[in-house]
């Protein structure tokens, strides 16, 4: 199998983000000659001219494309057009420019949101096209899924070696805890921790709690991406997950226990649940490049809560210092 990491120049989009920093670390440890991180502040990857400029700077052998416009249910409902355009445009221009320059390998990270709303559980890659995605995140999911088609078409016509990985929801230290755009785990950690600190007697939770999800610790996902970059060559999409499922209600109760919040959990069914169930069949990832997740949900949640408490303490100290200035 061709070597696509050791002694190679690797262009990493989204490399300064939550997942990207971990991927960069693993690629460097695997022997990459240089990992060139493409940052949003320097290049607008929705513009073809700026994509070409980024390639000119990076001069890559291999490209790992992580950059995305993404958020939770609320953010997807508020930005369907933006999320479709940004994700479609970035991926399309990145793949086309890579083809034009004859790169050796293109790694596209997709999303579990591409699966049909009522996919049989566990989700198999064979079911990817058997229905329309859940409505609240369909524009984002379809944009990402279209890039799979583009990579398969470019492999067939131009010989571009492109691979496509579909990850479940990620979480871990350094996640996005913004109340407007965060995913469910950081949102619940923040709500429960702030309620505990303030002495509130209840936390309002979105939906019914009946929907289920699978969550992958960010360090495990980074390991999967690095391993696939190094070892996997093939046109078929590959699920990347933890092979476990938990209801949102059970998840919320677990986070409340781990944060020490002892008040009531109040469910607001006027808010959407999103896709009814999500759990992946990850056997293909194990077969193709030997990946299995190693971090349990409780272990990962404890690390994430500890990190958030540290960040909150730092923010509080900064606010106190600012208030104390004359």
C-alpha positions in Angstrom: 0.0 0.0 0.0 1.2 3.5 -0.8 2.5 5.6 2.1 0.6 8.8 2.5 1.9 10.2 5.8 5.6 9.4 6.4 7.9 12.0 4.8 4.9 13.7 3.1 3.8 17.3 3.1 0.2 17.2 4.4 -2.3 20.1 4.0 -4.7 20.1 6.9 -7.8 22.3 6.8 -9.5 22.9 10.1 -6.2 22.0 11.7 -6.5 24.7 14.3 -9.9 23.5 15.6 -11.2 21.1 18.2 -10.5 18.0 16.2 -7.8 19.4 13.9 -5.1 20.0 16.6 -5.3 16.3 17.6 -5.1 15.1 14.0 -2.1 17.3 13.4 -0.3 15.9 16.4 -0.9 12.3 15.2 0.2 13.0 11.7 3.4 14.5 12.9 4.0 11.6 15.3 3.5 9.3 12.3 6.4 10.9 10.5 4.9 13.6 8.2 7.6 15.8 6.8 5.4 18.8 7.5 1.7 19.4 8.3 0.6 22.7 6.9 -2.4 24.0 8.8 -4.8 26.1 6.6 -6.7 28.6 8.8 -9.9 30.5 8.1 -8.3 33.8 9.0 -5.9 33.3 6.1 -8.0 31.6 3.4 -11.7 31.6 2.6 -12.0 28.1 1.3 -15.5 28.8 -0.2 -13.6 30.9 -2.9 -11.7 29.0 -5.6 -9.0 31.6 -5.9 -8.2 31.4 -2.2 -8.2 27.6 -2.3 -5.7 27.7 -5.1 -3.6 30.1 -3.1 -3.7 27.8 -0.1 -2.5 24.9 -2.2 0.3 27.1 -3.5 1.5 27.8 0.0 1.1 24.2 1.3 2.4 22.3 -1.8 0.8 19.1 -0.4 1.3 15.5 -1.3 -1.7 14.6 0.9 -4.8 16.7 1.9 -6.9 16.1 5.0 -10.0 18.2 4.8 -11.6 18.8 8.2 -12.9 22.4 7.8 -16.6 22.7 8.2 -19.5 25.0 9.1 -21.3 23.0 11.8 -23.4 23.3 14.9 -26.2 21.7 17.0 -29.9 21.4 16.1 -30.6 25.1 16.9 -27.7 26.3 14.7 -28.7 24.0 11.9 -32.3 25.3 12.0 -31.0 28.9 11.9 -28.4 28.4 9.1 -29.6 25.8 6.6 -28.5 27.9 3.6 -25.2 28.9 5.1 -24.3 25.3 6.2 -25.2 23.9 2.8 -23.3 26.4 0.8 -20.2 26.6 3.0 -19.7 22.9 3.3 -20.5 22.2 -0.4 -18.3 25.0 -1.7 -15.3 24.3 0.5 -15.2 20.6 -0.3 -15.9 21.0 -4.0 -13.1 23.6 -4.5 -10.7 21.6 -2.4 -11.2 18.4 -4.3 -11.0 20.1 -7.7 -7.9 21.9 -6.9 -6.3 18.8 -5.6 -7.2 17.0 -8.8 -5.7 19.8 -10.9 -2.4 19.6 -8.9 -2.1 15.8 -9.0 -2.0 15.2 -5.3 -1.5 11.7 -4.0 -4.4 11.4 -1.6 -7.5 13.4 -0.5 -9.1 12.6 2.9 -12.7 14.0 3.3 -14.3 13.8 6.7 -18.1 13.6 6.4 -20.9 13.3 9.0 -23.4 10.9 10.4 -26.0 13.6 9.6 -25.9 12.3 6.0 -27.8 9.2 6.9 -31.5 8.8 6.2 -33.8 9.9 9.1 -35.0 6.3 9.7 -31.9 4.3 9.0 -32.0 0.8 10.6 -29.7 0.7 13.7 -26.8 0.1 13.7 -26.2 2.3 10.6 -24.5 0.5 7.8 -22.7 2.3 5.0 -24.9 0.3 2.6 -28.0 2.3 3.9 -26.5 5.7 3.2 -28.7 6.4 0.2 -32.0 4.7 1.4 -33.9 7.9 2.3 -33.8 11.6 3.1 -31.8 12.9 6.2 -33.5 14.2 9.3 -34.9 17.6 8.3 -33.2 19.9 10.8 -29.7 18.9 9.6 -30.5 17.7 6.0 -28.8 20.7 4.2 -25.6 20.1 6.1 -25.7 16.3 5.7 -26.6 16.4 2.0 -23.7 18.9 1.3 -21.3 16.5 2.9 -22.7 13.4 1.3 -22.4 15.1 -2.2 -18.6 15.2 -1.6 -18.6 11.4 -1.4 -20.1 11.3 -4.9 -17.6 13.8 -6.2 -14.7 11.8 -4.8 -16.0 8.5 -6.3 -16.5 10.2 -9.6 -13.1 11.8 -9.6 -11.5 8.4 -8.7 -13.3 6.8 -11.7 -12.5 9.5 -14.2 -9.2 11.1 -13.1 -7.7 8.4 -10.8 -7.8 10.8 -7.7 -7.3 8.7 -4.6 -10.0 10.1 -2.3 -11.3 8.5 0.8 -14.4 9.4 2.8 -15.0 9.0 6.5 -18.3 9.5 8.4 -17.9 10.4 12.0 -20.6 10.4 14.7 -21.0 13.4 17.2 -17.6 14.3 18.8 -17.0 15.6 22.3 -14.1 16.2 24.6 -11.9 18.9 26.2 -11.8 22.0 24.0 -15.2 21.5 22.6 -17.5 24.4 21.6 -19.5 25.4 24.7 -21.2 28.4 23.1 -25.0 28.2 24.1 -26.0 29.2 20.6 -24.0 26.8 18.5 -22.8 23.9 20.8 -23.8 20.3 20.4 -25.6 18.3 23.0 -22.8 17.2 25.3 -21.2 20.6 25.9 -24.6 22.2 26.1 -25.7 19.8 28.8 -22.4 20.0 30.7 -22.7 23.8 30.8 -26.3 23.8 31.8 -25.8 21.3 34.6 -22.6 22.9 35.9 -24.0 26.4 35.9 -27.1 25.2 37.7 -25.0 23.4 40.3 -22.8 26.5 40.9 -25.8 28.9 41.1 -27.9 26.5 43.2 -30.7 26.4 40.6 -33.3 23.7 41.3 -33.9 22.7 37.7 -32.4 22.4 34.2 -34.5 22.8 31.1 -33.6 20.2 28.4 -34.5 20.2 24.7 -37.0 17.6 23.3 -38.4 14.5 25.0 -35.1 12.8 25.8 -36.2 9.7 23.9 -33.9 10.2 20.9 -30.6 8.2 21.1 -27.1 9.1 20.0 -23.6 7.7 19.7 -20.7 9.8 20.8 -17.0 9.5 20.0 -14.2 11.0 22.1 -12.2 13.5 20.0 -8.9 11.8 20.7 -10.3 8.5 19.3 -11.6 10.3 16.2 -8.2 11.9 15.6 -6.6 8.4 15.8 -9.1 7.1 13.3 -8.4 9.9 10.8 -4.7 9.5 11.0 -4.9 5.7 10.6 -7.2 6.0 7.6 -4.9 8.6 6.0 -2.0 6.3 6.4 -3.6 2.9 5.7 -6.9 3.1 3.8 -7.3 3.4 0.0 -10.8 2.8 -1.4 -13.9 4.4 -2.8 -16.4 3.2 -0.2 -17.5 5.4 2.7 -16.4 4.3 6.2 -18.2 4.9 9.5 -16.1 6.2 12.4 -17.7 5.8 15.8 -17.7 4.1 19.2 -20.3 1.4 18.5 -22.4 2.3 21.5 -25.8 4.0 21.9 -27.4 6.1 24.7 -30.7 7.9 24.9 -30.5 11.7 25.4 -32.4 11.2 28.7 -29.8 8.7 30.0 -27.0 11.0 28.8 -28.5 14.0 30.6 -28.9 12.0 33.8 -25.3 10.8 33.5 -24.0 14.3 33.0 -26.0 15.6 35.9 -24.5 12.9 38.2 -21.0 13.5 37.0 -21.3 17.3 37.5 -23.0 16.9 40.9 -26.2 18.6 39.9 -29.0 17.2 42.1 -32.0 19.3 40.9 -34.8 18.4 38.5 -34.4 17.7 34.7 -37.3 19.3 32.9 -38.0 18.3 29.3 -39.3 20.7 26.8 -41.1 18.7 24.0 -41.8 21.8 22.0 -38.1 21.7 21.0 -37.0 19.1 18.3 -35.4 15.8 19.1 -33.6 15.5 15.8 -33.0 12.1 14.3 -34.7 9.4 16.4 -31.7 7.1 16.7 -28.0 7.1 15.8 -25.6 4.3 16.2 -23.0 3.1 13.7 -21.8 -0.3 12.5 -18.1 0.4 12.7 -16.9 -3.1 11.4 -15.6 -1.6 8.2 -13.2 0.8 9.9 -11.8 -2.1 11.9 -11.4 -4.2 8.8 -10.0 -1.5 6.5 -7.6 0.3 8.9 -7.8 -1.4 12.3 -9.6 1.3 14.2 -11.6 0.7 17.4 -12.6 3.4 19.9 -10.8 3.0 23.2 -12.4 5.7 25.5 -15.6 4.9 27.4 -18.3 7.6 27.5 -18.1 8.1 31.2 -14.3 8.4 31.1 -14.6 11.0 28.2 -17.3 12.9 30.0 -15.3 13.2 33.2 -12.3 14.6 31.2 -14.6 17.1 29.4 -16.3 18.3 32.6 -12.9 18.8 34.3 -11.7 20.8 31.3 -14.8 23.0 31.3 -14.5 23.6 35.0 -10.9 24.8 34.5 -12.0 27.1 31.7 -14.8 28.5 33.8 -12.5 29.2 36.7 -10.1 31.0 34.4 -12.9 33.1 32.9 -14.1 33.9 36.4 -10.6 34.9 37.5 -10.3 37.1 34.5 -13.6 38.8 35.2 -12.7 39.4 38.8 -9.4 40.9 37.8 -11.1 43.2 35.4 -13.6 44.3 38.0 -10.8 45.0 40.4 -9.0 47.5 38.1 -9.4 51.2 39.0 
